[in-house]
Amino acid sequence: MKKSFQDLVELSRYLRSPQGCPWDREQSLNTVTPYIIEEAYETVQAIELKDKDDIIEELGDLFFQVIFASQIASEDGEFDIEEVVDRLHTKLISRHPHVFGDEKAKDAQEAIKIWHKQKLKEKSRKRRLLEIPRTMPSLLRAHRVGEKASQVGCDWKSAEEVLPKVKEELSELEVEIKNQNGPGIEKEWGDLVFSIVNLGRHLKLDSEKTAHKAIDGFIGRFSQVEDKARKMDKQLSDLTLEEMDELWDLVKREEA
């Protein structure tokens, strides 16, 4: 028998009841935030791996986090899941005047411009960049900051215009490294990363996903180097840096 949205709401209430789970009863909005983040990451990973069963399971876990957090808030007299759903329903309609109103959008680019225009009307008194959660992964946060600044014209016009900024930040980092200036190195390294994320944005790259792919690539090659070392009856720690470089180059040639 298939369960409904209301069944999940009732389940969350029962878990928090005196007859429910002791651990669930102890939770607060603050304590569940790590689980919300964790479930979001696991959902993204399942999508990237194209595993249908995992996607279904992780979407369910993420969905329940919303219901569970809303139940906690309702017990504190703050709000309930009905208010969350109602707010979302209202927002989706108001931000799609090209669907539910008289405006028109000929393509996705126009649609997203209309969305942001409606959002600005709703949040015109807020500082747009401060709305971006500081708890976001840093590369994703940098990407979102660049996007929001771009919406009011504070942006480069092309990737070619960003490249000189990347080179400028790299040069400034090199100076601080030469001077062995710790605080300066930290600042300029951060500026360099931020400029590279902006370059990626103009190249239509998702910096977070692209970085993960690069990390996965490194892990894959490193694992193959470890395998080759074992076939030589050695551990990586037994090899010289030159020997490790040779195995690394061998792995790259085999991939090619």
C-alpha positions as CSV (number, residue, x, y, z in Angstrom):
1,M,0.0,0.0,0.0
2,K,1.5,3.3,-1.1
3,K,1.9,6.0,1.6
4,S,0.9,9.6,1.3
5,F,2.5,12.9,2.3
6,Q,0.1,13.0,5.3
7,D,1.3,9.5,6.4
8,L,4.8,10.9,6.6
9,V,3.6,13.9,8.6
10,E,1.8,11.6,11.0
11,L,4.9,9.4,11.3
12,S,7.1,12.3,12.2
13,R,4.6,13.3,14.9
14,Y,4.6,9.8,16.3
15,L,8.4,9.6,16.3
16,R,8.5,12.8,18.4
17,S,5.7,11.6,20.8
18,P,6.3,10.0,24.2
19,Q,5.6,6.7,22.6
20,G,8.1,7.4,19.8
21,C,11.9,7.3,19.5
22,P,14.0,8.8,22.4
23,W,16.6,10.0,20.0
24,D,14.1,11.7,17.7
25,R,12.5,13.4,20.7
26,E,15.8,15.0,21.7
27,Q,16.4,16.7,18.4
28,S,16.1,20.4,17.7
29,L,16.3,22.5,14.5
30,N,20.0,23.2,15.4
31,T,20.8,19.5,15.9
32,V,19.2,18.3,12.6
33,T,21.0,20.8,10.3
34,P,24.0,18.4,9.8
35,Y,21.6,15.7,8.7
36,I,19.8,17.9,6.2
37,I,23.2,18.8,4.7
38,E,24.3,15.2,4.7
39,E,21.1,13.9,3.0
40,A,21.4,16.7,0.4
41,Y,25.0,15.5,-0.4
42,E,23.9,11.9,-0.6
43,T,21.1,12.8,-2.9
44,V,23.4,14.6,-5.3
45,Q,25.9,11.7,-5.2
46,A,23.1,9.2,-6.1
47,I,22.1,11.4,-9.0
48,E,25.6,11.7,-10.3
49,L,26.0,7.9,-10.1
50,K,22.7,7.5,-12.0
51,D,21.6,4.9,-9.4
52,K,17.8,4.9,-9.6
53,D,17.2,3.0,-6.4
54,D,19.6,5.2,-4.5
55,I,18.1,8.4,-5.9
56,I,14.6,7.3,-4.7
57,E,15.9,6.4,-1.3
58,E,18.0,9.6,-0.9
59,L,15.3,11.9,-2.1
60,G,13.0,10.2,0.5
61,D,15.5,10.8,3.2
62,L,15.9,14.5,2.2
63,F,12.2,14.9,1.9
64,F,11.7,13.5,5.4
65,Q,14.2,16.0,6.8
66,V,12.0,18.8,5.7
67,I,8.9,17.2,7.3
68,F,10.8,16.3,10.5
69,A,12.3,19.8,10.9
70,S,8.8,21.3,10.3
71,Q,7.4,19.0,13.0
72,I,10.0,20.2,15.5
73,A,9.2,23.8,14.7
74,S,5.4,23.2,15.1
75,E,6.0,21.8,18.6
76,D,7.9,25.0,19.4
77,G,5.0,27.1,18.2
78,E,7.0,28.5,15.3
79,F,5.4,27.0,12.1
80,D,4.2,23.7,10.7
81,I,4.6,21.8,7.4
82,E,1.3,23.2,6.1
83,E,2.9,26.7,6.3
84,V,6.0,25.5,4.5
85,V,4.0,24.0,1.7
86,D,1.7,27.1,1.4
87,R,4.7,29.4,1.3
88,L,6.4,27.3,-1.4
89,H,3.2,27.1,-3.5
90,T,2.8,30.9,-3.3
91,K,6.4,31.5,-4.3
92,L,6.4,29.1,-7.2
93,I,3.3,30.9,-8.7
94,S,4.6,34.4,-8.0
95,R,8.0,33.7,-9.6
96,H,6.6,32.2,-12.7
97,P,4.5,35.0,-14.1
98,H,5.6,33.7,-17.6
99,V,3.6,30.6,-16.8
100,F,0.8,31.7,-14.5
101,G,0.6,35.3,-15.6
102,D,0.8,37.6,-18.6
103,E,4.6,37.7,-19.1
104,K,6.3,35.6,-21.8
105,A,9.7,33.8,-21.8
106,K,10.9,32.5,-25.1
107,D,13.7,30.4,-23.6
108,A,15.3,29.3,-20.3
109,Q,17.5,32.5,-20.1
110,E,14.5,34.8,-20.2
111,A,12.7,32.6,-17.7
112,I,15.5,32.8,-15.2
113,K,15.7,36.6,-15.6
114,I,12.0,36.8,-14.8
115,W,12.5,34.6,-11.8
116,H,15.3,36.8,-10.4
117,K,13.3,40.0,-11.2
118,Q,10.3,38.6,-9.1
119,K,12.7,37.6,-6.4
120,L,14.1,41.1,-6.1
121,K,10.6,42.5,-5.8
122,E,10.0,40.2,-2.8
123,K,13.3,40.8,-1.2
124,S,14.2,44.3,-2.3
125,R,15.2,45.4,1.2
126,K,17.6,42.6,1.8
127,R,21.3,42.6,0.9
128,R,21.4,40.1,-1.9
129,L,24.9,38.6,-1.2
130,L,24.2,38.1,2.5
131,E,21.3,35.8,1.6
132,I,23.7,33.2,0.3
133,P,24.2,30.7,3.2
134,R,27.7,30.7,4.7
135,T,27.3,27.0,5.3
136,M,27.4,26.2,1.6
137,P,30.5,24.5,0.2
138,S,32.9,27.3,-0.5
139,L,33.2,26.7,-4.3
140,L,29.4,26.6,-4.6
141,R,29.1,29.7,-2.5
142,A,31.6,31.6,-4.6
143,H,29.7,30.6,-7.7
144,R,26.4,31.8,-6.3
145,V,28.0,35.1,-5.2
146,G,29.3,35.7,-8.7
147,E,25.9,34.9,-10.2
148,K,24.1,37.3,-7.9
149,A,26.6,40.1,-8.5
150,S,26.2,39.5,-12.2
151,Q,22.4,40.0,-12.0
152,V,23.0,43.7,-11.3
153,G,25.7,44.1,-13.9
154,C,28.7,43.6,-11.6
155,D,30.6,41.1,-13.7
156,W,33.0,40.5,-16.5
157,K,31.5,40.0,-20.0
158,S,33.4,36.9,-21.0
159,A,35.8,34.3,-19.8
160,E,38.5,36.1,-21.8
161,E,38.0,39.1,-19.5
162,V,38.4,37.0,-16.4
163,L,41.7,35.4,-17.4
164,P,43.8,38.6,-16.7
165,K,42.2,38.7,-13.2
166,V,43.3,35.1,-12.6
167,K,46.8,35.9,-13.7
168,E,46.9,39.1,-11.6
169,E,45.8,37.1,-8.5
170,L,48.4,34.4,-9.2
171,S,51.1,37.0,-9.5
172,E,50.1,38.6,-6.2
173,L,50.2,35.2,-4.5
174,E,53.7,34.5,-5.9
175,V,54.9,37.8,-4.3
176,E,53.4,36.9,-0.9
177,I,55.0,33.4,-1.1
178,K,58.4,35.0,-2.0
179,N,58.0,37.3,1.0
180,Q,56.9,34.4,3.2
181,N,54.0,36.5,4.4
182,G,51.5,34.1,6.0
183,P,48.4,36.4,6.2
184,G,49.2,37.7,2.7
185,I,49.5,34.2,1.3
186,E,46.1,33.2,2.8
187,K,44.4,36.3,1.4
188,E,45.9,36.0,-2.1
189,W,45.3,32.3,-2.3
190,G,41.6,32.9,-1.5
191,D,41.4,35.7,-4.1
192,L,42.9,33.4,-6.7
193,V,40.4,30.6,-5.9
194,F,37.5,33.1,-6.1
195,S,38.7,34.4,-9.5
196,I,39.1,30.8,-10.8
197,V,35.5,30.0,-9.8
198,N,34.4,33.1,-11.7
199,L,36.3,31.9,-14.7
200,G,34.6,28.6,-14.4
201,R,31.2,30.3,-14.2
202,H,31.9,32.1,-17.4
203,L,33.0,28.9,-19.0
204,K,29.6,27.3,-18.0
205,L,31.3,25.0,-15.5
206,D,30.0,24.0,-12.1
207,S,33.1,24.6,-10.0
208,E,31.9,22.2,-7.2
209,K,31.2,19.3,-9.5
210,T,34.3,20.0,-11.6
211,A,36.5,20.0,-8.5
212,H,34.9,16.7,-7.4
213,K,35.7,15.2,-10.8
214,A,39.3,16.3,-10.5
215,I,39.5,14.8,-7.0
216,D,37.9,11.6,-8.2
217,G,40.4,11.5,-11.1
218,F,43.4,11.9,-8.7
219,I,42.0,9.2,-6.3
220,G,41.6,6.8,-9.2
221,R,45.1,7.3,-10.5
222,F,46.6,7.2,-7.0
223,S,44.8,3.9,-6.4
224,Q,46.3,2.5,-9.6
225,V,49.7,3.6,-8.6
226,E,49.2,1.8,-5.3
227,D,48.2,-1.4,-7.1
228,K,51.3,-1.2,-9.3
229,A,53.5,-0.8,-6.3
230,R,51.9,-3.8,-4.6
231,K,52.6,-5.9,-7.8
232,M,56.3,-4.9,-7.2
233,D,55.9,-6.2,-3.6
234,K,56.3,-2.6,-2.3
235,Q,54.3,0.0,-0.5
236,L,54.1,3.6,-1.8
237,S,56.1,4.7,1.2
238,D,58.9,2.4,0.0
239,L,59.2,4.2,-3.3
240,T,61.2,7.3,-4.1
241,L,59.4,10.4,-5.4
242,E,61.0,9.7,-8.8
243,E,59.7,6.1,-8.8
244,M,56.2,7.3,-7.9
245,D,56.3,9.8,-10.7
246,E,57.3,7.0,-13.1
247,L,54.3,4.9,-12.0
248,W,52.0,8.0,-12.2
249,D,53.1,8.7,-15.8
250,L,52.6,5.0,-16.7
251,V,49.0,5.2,-15.4
252,K,48.3,8.3,-17.4
253,R,49.7,6.6,-20.6
254,E,47.5,3.6,-20.0
255,E,44.5,5.8,-19.6
256,A,45.3,7.6,-22.8
